[in-house]
């Protein structure tokens, strides 16, 4: 066995939490090593958030060009070059990696590229990507292991050579007919993007609505605007087996309320969620236990069951957003310095980057009803926001929940242009405990999307007396 090397800080995984902590602790003078199997900087800048939004923007440009006549522009024949779409994405990723490497150098944190597995508590054996083995030991160990795309155990699915988001982002061709398994964020974003590039697209979802964490009226609004772009959406469909092989042709044998149906296409994208994958890491040898869902078991301070070992990001069961992973880093950073921060009661926003986007913060109407919380609700169509009349982007709505007795904002959902930016304003008010009347009376710039908050909050019914 190789001779062990000692570090004050050892981080397994270089996602948002891991790299941020590494740069912080190394910058403060602590000898720090990060072990990363494949993606410098984690999945977000390589194969998830940023690359997908890069290609989604290319698809939006394609859609604008296709509808150029509506804006008074005269264009000639156009075509999609997926090789150039991919190269634009790759160029961004290369820049991101270069920026990350510069930050590692500037901070003094050592990046070790290889696959790590625990030999004993706080002791990792690393099989280096360029050959050889190192054994590294940390006084304090931090797990930022992430998750992998889940491939459901459907007969014939693996043999059909399905794509996940990772493979789809590397395509230099356009699928003739893309079958998307899953009605969540990844599936819907790519479904719309590839329809706009020119593929036929069918979304096959097991649930009775898309986006099962959203209110039914919100999910239905998303389904309507996707269907308006000729995206077929098949709900309540259980895939029984798969025949064929991508890209030559595949067939999904499904069971629906109307009976069995075969859905044929050229390629399959699996977007049915993500799953922790710790099989070869040896967490049991590190004294790290898992929770009933298969994630690393942590307390509200992100401490694991092993002394001086923390977990952060998706592997700790945190909501699967990069912005949450960054907050996990901040919690650990501050607690290491003597603070007492917690993962409890975090107000976490989300944003689905379809066009228009869907953004939400706080409680849904469904959740309020399930918890027996009385609320006042207002909903405003985006056609009532004058900014949409200047852009022609009138699809969507704003919806807000206010407590029945009192003035606190409990939740806000928006489908519409710039929804991710508008939701941040409402989130800030919620964090500050500001009354809903703030938005009703505020002077908001005209004509902006946020100006719609004036009209929305003016529609809140009076509190019962």
N, C-alpha and C positions, 0 to 999 in steps of 0.2 A: 504494500500500500504506500502511496506517495506520502511524503512528510507533510504534516498539517501546517497550515498557515493561519495565524491568529489575526482577527479583526475585532474592533470594538463593535462594529455594526455590520451585520450580514443580512442582505435583502434578497429574497428569492422571487424574481419577477420584476420587470421594469415598466409596468403599467403606470398609470397616472399617480397612484399612491406611492408606489415604490420609488420611481425616479425622483418625485418631488421630495420625498423624505431623504433619499440618498444625497441629493444636491444640498439640502439644508444641513444635514448632519456633517457631511464631509466639509462643507463650507465653514462650519463652526469648529473644524479641527479634529473631528473624530475619524479614525481610520475606517473607511467604509468600502465594502465590496457589494456589487450587484451581480447576481447570476441570472442571465437571460438566455432562454433556449433558442429563440428565433427572432422575435420582433424587437428591434431597438426602439424603446419608447412605448412598447406595448402594442396592443391590437388597434387602439383608436387611431393613431396616425398612419398605420400601415394597411389595415384591412377592414376597419370598421367605420367609425364616425366620419372622419375627414375624407377618406377616399370615396365613400358612398355619397357624401354631400357634394363632392367634386363632380361626380358623374351625374347626379341628380340635377345639378346646375346646367351641365351640358344639355341634358334633356329638356330643361326649361327653355334654354335658348332655341333648341330645335322646335319646340312648340310655338314660341313667339314668331319664328321665321315662317312656320307653316300658316300662321294666322296674320302675317304681315299686312295683308290687304285690309284688315279691319282697322289698321292704324294709318292707312293712307300710303303704305309702301308698296312699290311694284317690284317683285323679285322674279328671277328666272327659275329654272329647274334646280332643285336642291337634292342632296343625297347625304346620308349619314356614313361617315368613315369611322367605324368603331376602333380601328387601329389608332387613329389620332385622338379619339376620346380616351382610349387607354393610355396613350403617351402623355396627355395632359395630366391625367391622374398620377401616373408614375413620376412625372417631373415634380409634382407637389410632394409626393412621398419622399423622393430623394432629398429635396430641400429640408423636409421635416427631420429626416435622419441626420443630415449634416448639422442642423441646429442642435439636435440632441447630443451628438458627439462633442460639439463645442462646449455645451453646458457640463458634460461629464469632465472634460479637461479643465474647464475653469474652476469647477468645484473641488476637484481632487478626488472624486469618487472613482473607484476602479470598476470598469464594466468587464465582466467575465462572460464570454459567449460560450455556452455549453448547457448540458442537461444535468440538473442537480438531483440527487436523491440523498435522503438522510441515512447516515450510518449509525448515528446515536444522537442524543439530544444536542442541539446546536452545532452539529457536525455534518457537513455536506461533502459528498463525493461528487465532483463535477467532471463529466465526460466532455472534453472540450470539442467544439465544432471543428477545429483545425487539427485535431489529433491530440492524444495524451490525456492525462487525468490529473486533477488537482483535488486536494482535500482542504476545505476551508472551515474554520471554526469562528463563531461569533459570540461575543459576550451577550449581545442582544440580537435576536433574530426576528425578522419581519417577513411575513408571507404575503405576496401580492401575485397570486397564481392565476387569477382570471378564470375564465370558463371557455368551453368549446361549443361550437354549434351542435345542437342535438339532432341526431338522426333517429327518428322513431323506428321501432322494430316492426316494420311492415314487410310482409312477404314480397321479396323481389326488389325492394327499394335499393338496397346497396348494389345489387347486380346491375341496376339500370344506370349506374354512374351519375347520380344526382350531383348537382352543384350546391354549395353553400354560398354565402356572400363572398367568401374568399375566392373561389373559382370564378364566380360571375364577374367580379371586378377585374379579372385578368382576361376576359374574352376580347378577342379582336374580330369577332364576327357577331352577326345579329341573329339570335334564335328565331326560327320561323314562327314557332308557337310555344311560348314559355308557360309552363304549368307551375304555379306558385303554391306550395303547400304551406298554409299558415295565413292567418288573418291579423297578424300583429304588425309592429313597426317595420321590421326589416322587409317582410313580404310585401306590404303595401307600398313602401317607398320604391322598391325595385319594380313592382308591377307597373306603377305609373311611369317610371322612367323608361322602361323598355317598351312600353306601349308608345311612348312619344318618340322613341328611336325608330319605331316601325314594326316591332314584333306584335303578333297576336298574343294576348295574355288572358289566361284564365286563373283566377284565384280560387283555391279549394280549401275551405275552412271547416273544421269540425264543429265549431260553435254555431249557435243560432244567430249570432251577430258578429261583425268584425270588432276588434278592439274590445275584448271582454271586460276590461276595467273601466270602460267609459259608459255613460248613460246611454240607453237605447236610442234616444232621439239624436244624440251626437254621432253614434256609430252609424245610424241610418243616413245621416247627412253625408258622412264620408262615403258610404256605399253609393249614394246617388251620384256624387260628382265623379267617382271612379267609373261607374256605369255609363255616365254621359260621355266618357272618352272611349267607349266601346271596350272596356275591360269587363269580361264576364266574371261574375262573382257567384260562386256556388257555396251556399251556407248549409250547415247541418249535414255535412258530407263526411262520412267515415271511409277512409281509404282502406280497402280490404287487401288488395295486392296490386303489384305493379308488374307490367310486362314490357319487354322491349329494352332499348338502350339509347341514351342520349349520345349524340344528336340525331341518330338515324330515325328515331321515332319511339314514343313511349305511350302506354295506355294505363290509366288509373281505373281500377275497378272499385267503384264507390257504392256505399249504401246511403240512401237519403230517405226522407219521409215519404217520397213518392215511389220508392223502390230502388233497385240497383241501376246504376248508370255507368257507362264507360266514357271517360274523358280522355281524348287523345291529343297529343302534342308532340313537339320535337325535342324539348328539353325540360328538365325538372329543376326547380330551385326549391330547396328545403329551407324553410324559415319558420320552424316550429318551436323556437326557443333555444336556450343555451343550458349547458349542464356542467357542473364541476367535474374535473378529471384529475384525480389525485392518485390513480392506481399505481404509478411507478415511482412516486415521490417518497414513499415510506414515512408518512406522517406518524404512523403508530410508533415508529422507532424514535421519533422526536417527542413522544408523549402528548401529541396533539390529537384531540378527539374531534369527531364530526357530529353535527346535529342530525335530527331525524330526516332532514331533507337532503343530506349528503354534503352540506357545506361545512366549513371549519366552524366549530363551536366557539363563539366569543361572547363576552359580556358587553355591557353598554359602553365600555371604554376600549373595546376591540382587543382585549386581552384573551388569549387562548387558555386552554387547560394546562399548558406547559409554562413553567416559570420563565419570565423574560422572553416570551415569544408572543408576538402580536400578529393578527391577520387583518387585511384591509382590502377594500374593493369587493368585486363580485365573489371571490372565493370565501369571503366572510358572510355571504348572504345579504350584503348591502344591495339596495336598488341598483339595477344594472345601467347606470348612467355614469359617464366620465365625471360630471360635475359632483356626483355623490362620492366617487372615489377620491376626488380632490379634497372634499370635506373630511373624509376618513383620515387623510394625511394630516389635515389641520388639527383634528382631534388628538391624534397621537403626538404630533409635534408639541402642542400646547400642554398635554398631560405629562410628557417627558420633562417639561420645564417647570412642573409643579402645579399645573392647572387641574381642573376637574371638569373637562368637557365630556359630553355624552352624545351617543347616537339617538337618544330618546327624543321624540317629539320634533323631529326635523321637518321643516316645511320644504318639500322637494318638488320643484317644477319639472314638467316633462314637455317635450315638443316632438311631434311627428312631422317629418319634413316632406310631406306631400305638398302638392300645390293646389289649393291653398293649404298651409300648414294647420295642424291642430295643436294647440298648447293648453296646458291646464296646470293649476296649482290649487292645492287644498282638496276639499271634500267634493264628491259628486252628489247629485240628487239621490241616486240609488243608495249610496253609503249613508247619507243622512237618514233616509227612511229605514234602512236596516238597523241603525243605531238608535232609532227613536228620537232623533233630534229634529225639533220643529224649526223650519226655515221659511224665509220669504225668498221668492225666486223671481228674477226678471230675465227676459230673453229679447235680444235685439237682432234683427236680420242685418247683414252687412250692407244691404241696399240702403239702409237708413244712415250709413256713414258716407258723407259726401265725398270723401277721398276716393272711394271705390268708383264713383261716377267719372273721375278723371282718368282712371287707369283701366276701367272696364272689368276689374276683378271683383265681381259682386257676389260671388259664392260664399256662403258661410253665415255665421252668427256669433254673437257674444251671449254668454249665459253666466249669471252670478247668483250665489247663495249668500244670504245674510241671515243672521240669527233672528228668530221670531220675536224675541224680546231683547232689545239691545241693538247696537249698531255695528257689531263686528262682522267683517267679511269672512265667510267660512270656506268659500270656494269660488273659482273663476275658470271658465272654459271658453276658448275662442277658436273658431274655425274661420280663417280669413288671412289676408295678406299681413305680413309682419306680426303674426300672432305670438311668436316667440319673444319679440321685443315688447309688445303690449303687456304680456303676462308678467313681465319683470316689474312693471310699474305697480300692478295690483299686488304682487308678492311683497314688494317693499312696504306697501301700506299695511298688509297683513302682519308682516314682521314687526312693524312699529305699533301695532294695535290701533291704527287710525280708524275713525268711523267711516262708514260707507259714504256719508254725506260729503266727505272730502272730495270725492270724484264728481259728485252731483254739482258742487258749487265751484270747482276749480276752473281757472281760465286755461284751457288747453289750446295749443296752437291749431290754427285752421289753414288749410285742410290736411289733417293727419288721420291715420288710423286710430291713434289713441284718443282722438276727439270723440270717438264713439262712446267712450266711457261716460261722458257727460249725460248723453241720452239714456244709456243703459241704467245707470244708477238713479236717474230721475224716475225710472219706471218701478222702483222697489215699492211694493205696497206698504201702506202705513202699518205700524205695529199695532196689534190688537190691544185694546185697553180693558 
